[in-house]
Amino acid sequence: MKKIILTLLTVTLFVLTSCNTNKVATLTDQDKTIIKTEVQAVLKQIVESSEARNFEKATEPYADIPEFIAISNGVITGYADFIKSNKDFFDALDHQKYTETDLMFTFIDKKNVILTYGGSALVTMKNLQQIKVDPFAATLVFTKIDDSWKVIYSSETAIFIPIVEDSTIIK
């Protein structure tokens, strides 16, 4: 009998402690509003700095951590290669303008959120080649590190359409 009571007590303690350790705090609407506001401010920094060709400010929110992953049109990179490819692009860029059509949030918890951004862009390179980027979609996973929202995962896909001016058209 003592053995059965000890076994039941052990099983009961296990069930009670495992239920509490796996419980994730539910986010309130207020939590979601705060997170959304904070993350949108970081997204605004990325977009506006990209449009202004401010490479350092545009890439500042991306976390320089070993776990960072970026995917761009099927190419997977870590942080260093992500930064290098973006630097190369910014060096060849004259200007660009984004148009947002979709912005969706998936809230994981108070420190992790997935942002899905959809839209288009008009890009002009330094060689004056214009490119229409439409559609453009990005998934960014943000995590709060030292009270700042940082991108720890980025996946972007787009269709790039060179704009060719027809020289036979009289303007």
N, C-alpha and C positions, 0 to 999 in steps of 0.2 A: 504494500500500500504506500509506503514511504517513497518507493521508487516511482510509482505512478504519479503521485503528487509532485515530486521533483521534476519529472518529465513534463507534466502539464504546466507547471510554473515556468519552466525554461521555454516551452513553445509559446506560451502567452507573452512572456517578455520579448521574445524574438519578434512576434507578430506586432506587438505594440511599438517597439523601437523601429522596426523596418517601415511601418506605416508613417511614422513621423519623419524619418530621414528622407523619404522619397517625396514628401509633400512640397509642392512648389507654391509659393505665395501667388495668389491671383492678383493681377494688376487691376487697380481701380481705373475708372474713366479719367480721374484726375492724374494718376500716374501716367497713363497713355498720352494725355494732353501735354504734360511736361516733357516727356521723352520726345514726342513728335516735334514740339517747338524747338528743343535743343538740337535734335538731329537735322531738322530743316535748316537751322542756322549754319550747320557744318556743310550741308549740301550746297547752300547758297554761296558759301566761301569757295567751294570747289568750282562751281559753275562760273561765278563772276570772276574769279581769279583766272580760270581757263580762258574766258572771253577776253580778259585784259592781258593775256600772255604773261601772267605772273606765275612762273613755274613753281617757285618755292612755296608761295601761299596756296597754290592749287594742290600741291602734293603733301603739304604739311599734315592734313588729317589722316594720311595713310600710315599705319603702324609699322615701324621698322622692327619686326619680330620674326623669328624663324618660322612661325606657323603661317605667316602671311601668304596668301595665294591670290594671283590675278589671272583671269582668263580673258583674252581678247580675241574674238573671232577664231576660237579653237586653239590658240597658243597659250600654254600654261607657263607662268613665270612666278618666281619668288619676288621679294621686295626689291632687291638690287636691280634685277633685269626689268622690272616694272618701271622703276625710276629712270633707268637708262633709256628705255624705249619712249617714255613720255618726254624726256629731255630732248631726244632726237626729233620728235614730232614738234615740240615747241620751237626748236631752233629753225625748223623749216616753215613754220607758220607765220602768216602775216596777220590774220585775224579769223575769229570764228564767233558765231552767234547760235545759241541753243534755244529751242522752243520746246517747252515742257507740255506734254499732253496727258501723261498719267503719273501719279505719285501714290504708291501704295505702301502701307506699313504692315509688317507682321511682327507683333510683339512677342518676344520669347520670355523675357523677365525684365527686371529693372535695370539690368546692365547689358542686355543684348537685344538688338532689333535688326530686322531685315527690311531694307528699303528697296523697292522696285521703282525705277525711274524709266519713263518712256517719253519719247519725243523725236525731234529731228534737229539737224544743225546745218548751217551753211558755213563752209570753210573756204578761206582763200589762203593759198600758200604763197611764200615769198616769190616764187616763180610766176605768180599771178594765176595759176591754175585754180579754178573754183570747183568745189566738190559739194554736192548735195548729199547729206547723210540722212537717209530716210528709208525705213524707220531706224531708230536708235533705241536700244534698251540696255539698261544696266541694273544689276542686282548688287547691292552693297550690304555687307554684314558689318554692323557697327557694334563695338563693345566699349563700355566705359572703362577707361584706364586712367587712374589718377585724376578722377573728376573731369576727364575730357573724353568726348566721343571720338573713337578712332575706327577707321576702316581696317578690318582684318581679312576681308575677302571681297574680291571684286570680280564680277563677270559681266563683260560687255559684248554686245553683238550689234552689228549695223550693216546696212547696205550702203556702199559708197558709189555715187553716180557722178562721174566727171561732167561738168557743165561745159559744153562746147558751143561757142558762139558761131553762128553761121555767117561767114563773111559776105555771103551774097545778099543778105538782108540789108536794105537801105534804112539807115536810122534817121 
